[in-house]
Amino acid sequence: MNIKKVNGTITCPNGFYASGVHAGLRYKRKDLGLIYSDRPASVAAVYTQNLFPAAPIGITRKSIEYSNTLQAVLVNSGCANACTGKKGEDDAYLMRSWCAEHLDLPDHLVAIASTGVIGEYLKMDRLKNGINQLTLGNTIEDGVDFGNAILTTDTVIKSSCYEVLINGKIVTIAGSAKGSGMIHPNMATMLGFVTTDATISSNHLQTLLKTVTDKTFNQITVDGDTSTNDMVLVMANGSVEHEELTENHPDWPNFTAAFQLVCEELAKKIARDGEGATKLIEVNVNGASNHSIANQIAKTIVGSNLVKTAVYGEDANWGRIIGAIGYSGIKGEFNQIDISINGVTVLFGSKPVDFDEEEAKTALKNEIIYIDVHLHAGDACGTAWGCDLTYDYVKINASYRT
């Protein structure tokens, strides 16, 4: 009752502004976005575990490490600025410096992020002109402009916003993300940005982000690829002056629940918008001996290309699900596994069940496919999200650079 979903974007928390413009990095689409806080904000971030992180990752790490505060995040699409050597690093520093100058901020209060084609250099003249076009607004439309500016092969913007009561005051948590391909996160995923007007230290925010990321962003997969540019970044500017949030605060459970709702909603929107996807797949694993095992099995199932293609073909091929469980890396004997697909039981006690194929095919026509697995080995559960694999995924990625 203390948490409410609202229609909003990253500009909804007090003191946050945004912008999105067409700088010419992409053809006829907004390609440069900005988030701005009217005061230094506590910050937390998680980054790609790819061994070839893009230049903006290192620059943003340094900005955050300088003072654990930020006031702005500049994001470009169309060019990842990854695997671009010293020139790419110099360009990233210059990108940060130009933004800081435009906003009259010290360089270390600006973070940067890039997304797009790997191995190409930023068009710096266009980028500079684009930065000079950025204006700050706090309307929902300004947040939508930012959401559009960070997209690549995405078909829709991805936003989420919730309100929660802290010490009797309304605190807002909002997020914006992009991601459609190269989605198989490890400690982070795609590009995700969360703003909140809550009062919380960077240390507590970082702990919360890591915990929630493992339950949300790290539990989605589209194609098994982890990008060089993945990042999730959170800013909390303390505009709502309540007692500082810590694990001992009476409203900490409410805040963490609302924060997780924002991240989970963004994660599910990314999975649903997988390149060429027609369906969202949610895998729920129950009866595991611990949550780590449940999460691992759930993500293995939802990441199986054979499961994904079966869902696209509306084929209740439960053998592909049990096969994924078998190669998930989990040790132990599982002799009592139950599996159902959108409520149709296809395996019970690890034995095949006579089910109506037409009923199952009809169930698989839904836009959301729920695969429920019970291991009967404990009380822990886990969930993962993904999408079906279609002909269009191949078409999109076969001509990505053109």
N, C-alpha and C positions, 0 to 999 in steps of 0.2 A: 504493500500500500504506500510505501515511501518512495517508490520508483515509478516514473511515468515516461512512456515513450512519447516523443514529440516530433513534429515535422520540422526538421532543421538541418543545418550544415555546420561546418567548423566555425562559422562566424557567430553562432548562437551564444556560446559562453561570453560573459561580460569581458570587454576589453580586447576582443580578438577581431581582426579585420582580414580581408582576403582580396585577391585580385587574380584575374586570368586574362591574358592577351594573346594575340597572334603576332609572334615576333618574326615569322618567316622561316623557322626551323622545320616546319611541316607545311604541307600544301593546304592552304585555306582553312586550317583548323587552329584553334587556340593551342599554344605550345609552351607557354611560360606562365607559371603560377607563383603566387606569393601568399604566405600566411604571416601575419604580424600581430604581436602583442604590444599593448600600449605601455607595458612595464616589463622588466626582466622576469622571466618565468622559470620556475624549476623545470628540469628536463630529464627525460630518460629515453634510452634508445637501445634497440637490438639490431644487429647487422647480419648480412649474409655470411655464411661460412664457406662460400666459394673461395678457392685458393687464389683467385685472380680478382680481388675486389676492385671496383671502379674507383677512379680518382676522387669523386665526391665523398665516398665512404671515409677515406682517410682524413680529408679536410674537415668533415663534420665531426668525426671523433675528436680532432684537435680543438675545434670550437667548443665542444661540450666539456672536454677535460680542463679547459682553461679556467672556467668558473662555475661549472654545473648550472649555468643559466643560458637562456637564449631569448631573443626577441623576434627573430624572423627566420623563416625557412623559404628558400628560393628553389623552385623545381622546374626543370625543363624536360620536355618530351622530344622525341625525334632523334636523339643522339644520346647513347649511354655514357660517352666519354670513358669507356673501359678498354683496357689493353692499348692505351695511347701514349704510354711512356712519360717522359719528362714534360713534353709539350702538353699532354693531357692534364698533368698535375698543375703546371703553370696556368693553364686555362681555367682550371677549377678555382685556384686561388684568386685569379683575376675576376672570375664570376662572382665570388664571394665579396671581393673588395668593391666592385661596382655597385652591388646591391647595398652594402653597408653605407657607401657614400650617398646613394640615392635616398636612403632612409635616415641619414645623419646618425649612424650607429658605429660603435667600434666593430672591427671585423669579427672579433671572437663572439659577438652576439648573433651572428648569422650562420645558419646551417644551409647546406646545399644538397640537392639530389638531382640525379639525371636518370632518364630511362629512354630506351630506344635501341638503335642498331649499335652493336659492339664493333670496335675497331675503326670508327670514324671520328674525325675531329669536329669539335663544335664550330659553328659559324659565328665567330666572335663578334664581328661587326653587327650582325643581326641580333645577336644576344644582347649587346650593349644597347642598341636602339629599343629592344623590347623592354629591358629593365627601365629605361627612361619613360616608357609608356605606362608603367604600373601605377595605378592609383589605389587608394585604400578605401574600402567600404565594408560595412558590417550588416548588409542585408543578406537574406537567403540567396538572392540572385548572385551576389558577389562570391558566396561559397560555391554556388553551382559553376560559376566561371572558373574558379580554381579547380573544381572537380573535373571539368572538361579539359583544362589545360594539361593535366598530367596523364591523360589517356594515351595508349598506343593502339593495340588491336582490340581494346575493350569496345563493347557495343553500347554500354550505358555507364553513367557515373555511379559511384558507390559512396553513399553517405549514411550516417546513422547518428541519432541524437536522443539522449535520455536526460531526464531531470531526476534528482534525488535530494531528499531532505537531510541536511547536515546541521546539527544544532538548531533545528527548526527553520533553517534558511535554505532556499532553493539553490542548489548547485547544478550546473549543466555540464555534461560530458558529451562531446561530439567528435565524429571522425569522418575522414575522407580517405579513400584508397583507390589504387589502380592495380590491375592484375588480370591477365586473361591467359597468357601463355608463359612458359618457363616458370611454372608454379609447382614447387615441391620443397617447401621451406625447411630450414634447419636453423633454429634460433631467430629467424625472421621470415619475412616473405614479401614479395612485391614491393610496392611503396605504400606505406600506411602512415597517416598523421592523425593524432588525437589531440584535441584541445579541451581544457577544462578551466573553470574559474575557481576551482577548489584550492584551499591552502594546504599544501603538502610539500615536504622536502624532496629533493632529488633522490636521496637514498631510498626513502620509502616508495617513491614512485618507480624507481628502477626495480626494486624487489617485486612490486605488484605487476609491472609490465612483463617481467620474465615469467612469473607464475602464470599469468593469463595468456601470454603468447603460446606457452606449451599446451594450453587447453583449446586454443582457438586457431590462430594463424599457423601454428606448427602442425595442425591436424587437418590441413587441406592439401589436396594435390590435384593438378590438372594433367600434367604430362611427365612428371618424374624429373624435370629439370630445375635446378636451383640457379637463379640469376646471379650475375656479378654485381648487381646494383641493389639487391634487396635491403630494405630498411623499414623499421617501424619506429616512429619518433613521437613522443608525447610532451606537451607543454602544459604546465599548470601555473597560472599567473596570480593566484591568490586574490582575485578581485572580490570574491565573497569572503568577508573577514569572519571566519568562524574559528573555533579552537582547532589548532593544527591536527591534521589527520595522521594518526599512527595506528599500529595494530591494537593499541590499548584504548583507542577512541570508541565510545559506544556505538557510533554510526559507521565504523570501519566496515562491518559486513555489508551494509547497504551500499556504501561507496564502491566496494570491490565487486558487488553483484552488478551494479549499474555499469561499471567499467567493463566487466566481462561481457555484458549484453551488447555494448557498442562494438567491441572487438569481434564477438561471435557473429554479429549481424554483417559486419564488413567481410569477414572470412567467408561466410556462406554466399554472399553476393559475388565474391571473386570466383568461388567454385562454380556457381551457376552460370557465370559469364565466361567460362572457359572457352577457348577458341573453338568455334564451330559447335558448341554444346547445345543440346536441346533439353537436357534434363539435369536437375540437381540430384545427386546421390548422397544419402545420409546413412552411414553404417553405425549401428549401435551394438556394442559388444557388452554383454552382461555375464555375471557369474565367473569372472576372472579372479585369480588369486591376488592380483594387485592392479592398480590403475595403469601402471606403465605397460604391463602385458596387454591389457584391454586396449589401450591407445595404439600400441604397435600392431596388434591384429587388425583393428579397425582401419588403420591407415594403409596396411598392406592390401586389404580387400578393396578399398576404394581406389587404390592406385593400380590395381591389376588391369592391364589393357584388355584381357579377355573378359573380365567382369564388365568393364566399361563398354565394350562392343556388344556384349550380350544385352545390356540395358538399352543401348541404342536400337538393337534389333528386336527388342521386346521379347526376349527369349529367357524364360525362367531356368537357366542352366545353372543349377545350384552346385554342380561339380566344379565349376570355376571358383566358386566361393570357398568351398572346402579345400580346393587346391591351394588357394592363396593363404588360408590359415596354415596349411601344412608347410609352406615355405617362408612363413613369417619370421622364423628364427626362434620361435618359442619352444622350449623343451618341456616335455611332460606327456602324459597320456590323456587323451581327450576322447572318451568313449561314450559321452552322453551329450553330444552337441545337437542343439536345435537351431534350425534356420528357417526364417520366414521372409517373404518378399512382399512388401505392401500388404501384410496381414495374411498372405497365403502361405501356410506351412508346407515346406518342401522337404525338410529333413527333421526327424524327431528321434532323439536318442541315438544319433549317428546312423540311423537307418532310413532308407528312402521311404517317402510317404506317397501314396496314391493321391494325386491332386488333379484338379481340373485344369488342363493346359489352357483352355480358352479363358477361364477365370483368371489365371495367372497372366496371360497375355493382355487381358483387359486392364488388370491392375498395373501393368508396366506401361500403359499408355499415359499414366499420370505424369505431370511435370516434375513432381518430387517423388523419388523412389527411396523407400525406407527398407534397408536390409537389416534385419534383427538377428543377432547371433547370441545364443546362451551356451556357455561352456560348462556350467555346473561344476565349477572348480573353486568357487569362492564367492565373495560378495562385491567385488570391485567391478566398475564399469568404465567404458570409454567410448568416445564418439569421434568420427572423422567425416569429412565432407569432400566430395569430388563431383565429377560430371561424366557424362557419357563421351565416348570417342567416336567421332563421325568422319565422313568423307571430307567435310569442310575443314576439319583440323589440318588435314594433309594439304589441301589447297592453299589455306592461309599461310602455312609455314613453308610451302614450296616456293612461294613468291614473296616472302616477307620483305626483302630489300627492294623490291620493285613495286 
